């Protein structure tokens, strides 16, 4: 059957999404306020319309097939989009303040555009972006959402792992000498290497297969956001994470020079209230996850 907006089985899709999330028909039926039999029939009818099995029902258990997994992802995104759109129609429900915290390097490298776009999309929300230091343990209770480098003390709040950075060398292509190709880590030594006070280059060279740390020219800057500015300006080669320079790598302003990566010593975490989030915080957390997924950032 060819689907279009006129014949799309929305009720069956909603029933399927609940069943897929719980992998249990009875619990899904209870959530939607329908009988077990009614929900099962809707899911079965959807499978018949699609001409494929969405669930594996063998061994007295319910599990998604590969087709079911793909459909679950699409239906969840669609329902989230519909929910967000409906909420946006009622500005009074989201009016108020939202305080977001992050380290300066995170804010300057990739979070600011996300926060800025979010603020434009939801002008009823008064957004404030403030700084916290890396590895901060005590997060002020007035902060609604915090992107933390290193796990904070949760107290009565909720911590969610976001991702771990993996550093690799990049540079402005204008820095490279004409005709010179980077074939191995030793070829980087012909250029100045940019580093912050942590200097991850010795660890990267070791991970890239060089038994001894080579001698290299370096330009040391106090903060990592200065290193990011310097590499974009063409002052040398820097170790960066893909999310930090997603836009620059995509548009060719920067180029990756070697496939070897160095995992960061700490992960990034998302800190929010443990109980039900305010609608403002909920909207931002969902928007943040969607943007990270768009950039290919995974745990």
Steps between C-alpha positions, in 0.01 A plus 500: 500500500628845408472740792421869480363760740141394434537133591787501750387278794590742780322307778677180402833686487439633851410151623814360338723767658372418849539126442850549359606713795375250759548182293189390688148523357314512830712782647467695175122453506482622860700810410265586213184411691385228260453126533781258434302347214430833334865604506616163370254522211624849408861382493408190299303708250800734461727203428253378237482845338880526490542142388771426755533378857582773751533269801659161555250313717695176540607348833209664684662839485459816293797647316529746215609376162746709297205652315332573833810675630513725195133584525523566874769762442294676231174492698666629818650793311165578337310489830762719669473752217120505524516543878751784474293672234184476709673635808639793303145611419448581869770756588365544853595138580868563431539863605773554759872462572737221403856495634753284314858446617807365321877536494628799298662274240176307443296820473738665254567186293153356440233570761446871433352449149263236642391730783466795262284308253288365785446851637388621156258210467352563845501879555270459803788340693758727662818296449813563706828320418757509781846352552607216726855369536599156367458221760272717714340280764242729660253643249283788620138395550385804299650347186234314301726313257878456524744350251781381727850380414553223751222363723357752748358401838138417419346572841129472430541570130534278193822435308499372143820411311516702178819401315876466528722712280749334265778730384668487160729744313354767272622818338401777264581360153683825418765398756606194300799539270421459128537138394561380855282212614452377855567126482592432862529667840862597431385726215324726751840600640559734207239736644449674836276304734245691706433393856330621814629456854408127496707427185364172365753471219738251672206265568372538146839420343527189716151388401584564134786248521807711577695327777681815611354849522663703223633851532261751349435869470208609710289803573351469848184691591340510843146394408365249250266754339810702404646190336180464298523862388867458410448188288222670304732795439766266357765535771562127533357152543270425794341197660126555497180303541257470209222683683729796573566559132199337338415801284860574402569139400176485307563816298870431439637779715689228689623159383569183699860385466517154660253230602655426841286635785564563867208456742460774759561412861148603599151477352244775463186471709159666494368608841128572546239482773417146609124555500283609208683770306346836436364525149778748416774261616332205330485683168866599521621150596309350206635770268857440623477125443359553151784737406768266637350215301497717190872563548568129532593515867442172682614343821 
